[in-house]
């Protein structure tokens, strides 16, 4: 009888111990799981932005831009194109080419930017994936000017250094100048024109083209 009672007492203690180990519905571990799930739903999903290779350039976005003729060698001319804080460079270079009737040219620059949007061309989408950067040093800025559809096109590639020293770059879509951006442009006498390429949905320089037909 004593043995049976002892076994029953041990069994009751085991059952009580196992019940105490089961997590309750409001236990801290369960609550933290719910919080984690809630955080997953509250974090916004960042969508990738794409931009057309034939986007129209806005005018009048570089009011502080100044131009100075540096030299003339035959029919070729070299200019300093200096941008001020807040100027948008793609707009400014396009306006420079229109005002000075630049039929072909090439340039390089150096400076700083408050905001840069570079593009990586996606062959499948035929569009640029936008790579945004804020407060950067311009480590490389180079490009050329040719005409397409009765307008000058400033085609620029840029790279920029971030605060940690890492560098990003690509096709220049937008650049808002910081303290300054200094660009040296050489204007050539021989015109260059672009032709539209359907495979990539973009216009490229066509050296066989002798006039701007708008196509």
N, C-alpha and C positions, 0 to 999 in steps of 0.2 A: 504494500500500500504506500509506504513511504517512497519507494523507488518510483512508482507511477506518478505520485504527486511531484516529485523532483523533475521528472521528464516533462510534465505539463508546464511547470514553472519555467523551465529552460526554453520550451517551445514558444511560450507567450512572450518571453523576453526577446527572442529572435524575430518574431512577427512585429513586435513594437519597434525594434531597431530598423527593420527593413522599411516600415511605413515612414519612419522619420527621415529616411534617405531619399524619398521620392520628392522631386521638385514641385512646389506649389505653383498655381497659375500666376501668382503675383510675386514670384521669387525674383531677386535681383538679376539672375542670369537670364531669365525669360524676358524681363523688362528691357535689358540692354539689347537683346536680340530684336525686340520690337523697335527700339530706338534706331538701331542700325538700318532696319528695313525702311523706316520712315525717312532717314537721311538719304538713302538711295533715291527715293522718289522726289525729295526736295531739291537735290542738286540738278541745276539746269544742264541740259545736253547742248554742247556747243556744236553748231552745224558749220561745216566748211563752206567758205564763200568762194565762188568762181566768177570770173569776169571774161567777157569776150575779148578776143584779140583785135577786134575792129571797133572798140568803144570810141565814142566821140569825145574829143578833148574839150573841156570847158574853157572859155576865154575869160580874160580879166582877173585871173587868180594870182597874178604876180605884180601887184602895183609898185613894189619897191625895187623892181629889177632895173639895173643901170647897165648901159653898154658903152664901150670905148674901143675905137679902132686902134689896134696896136701896130700893125705893119701891113704893107702892100708889097707883094712880090709878083710882078707881072699882073695877071688877072686874078691871082689868089689874094685873099685878105684874111687877116687874123684879128679876132675880136676878144676882148675880155667881157664876159657877161656875168655880172655880179648880182646875186640875189640877197634880199634882206629877210629878216626874221618874219615868218608867217607866209612868205611867198610859196606858191605851189609851182614846182619846177617844170613839170611836163607842160603845163599851160604856158609858162614863161618862155620856154624854148620854142614852142610852136609859134607864139606871137613874134618872137625875135626873127624866126625864119620867114614869116609872112612879111613883116615890116621891111626887112633888108633883102627880100626876094632871093633867099638862099635856095638855089636849085640842087645843090649837093654840098655836103660838108661833113666834118667829123670833129669830135670834141672829147675833152676829158675834164674832170673836176675834182675838187676837194672841199670838205667842209663838215657841217654838222646838220642834224635833222631832229626836229621834234617828233616827227612821225613819218614812217616809210611804209609803203605797201609794195612789196616785190611779188613777182608772179613766177610760178613754176608751171610750164606748159604740159597739160595732160593730153597725150595723144589720143586717148579714147574719147574724151569729151570735146576735144578741140577748143579748150578754154584754159585760162590761167587760174590755177589754185592760188588764192591770195595769201601771202605770208606777211602779216603785220609786224612792225617793230616800232618801239617808242624810245625816244631820247638816245640817239646813236651817233657814233662817229662814222662818217663816210670814208671807207677805206679804199674804195674803187668806184669810179664813175666814168663810164665811157660809152660813146654812141656815135650814130651817124644820122644825117638828114637826107631824105629823098622825097620825091613827090608822088602822091597817089590821089586819084579822084579830085584833082584840081586843088589839092591842099598839101602843105609840107607835113611830113611825118618825122618826128624826132624819136628815134629808136634807141633806147638806153638800157644798159645793164648796170646794176649797182650791187655793191656789197657793203655791209655796215657792221661795225663792232658794237656789241652790247656791253653793259656794265661789267659783266663777268669775263669779258674778253672773247667770248664766242662770236662767231661771224655767221651771218645769214645773207643771202642775196638772191638775185634773179633778175627777171625782166622788170624794169621800173614801170609801175602803174601810177604811183602817187608819191610825192615827197614834199613835206612841209618843212621849210628851212628853219633851223635853229638860229644861232648867232650869225652864220653866213654860209653861202655856198658860192665858190668861185669857179667859173667854167671858162676855159679857153677854147674858142671855136675857130677852126680854119675853114673858110669858105672856098670851095673849088669852082673853077669856071665851067667845067663840063657837067651838064645836068644828069641826074640819076632819077629814074622813074621805077615805080613798083607795079607788079602785076598780081592779080588775085590768084591764090592757090586754093582750089576747092578741096584738095586732100586734107589740108590743115586749117581751112577756113581763116586764112590770114593772107596779107599782102607782103611780098618779098621783092627785093631789088632785082630788076630784070635788065641786065647790061645790054641786051639787044634792042631794048625799047628806046625809041628816039623822041617820043612825045607822050604827054600825059593824056591818054584817051578816056580816063575815068574808069578803067576796068583793070 
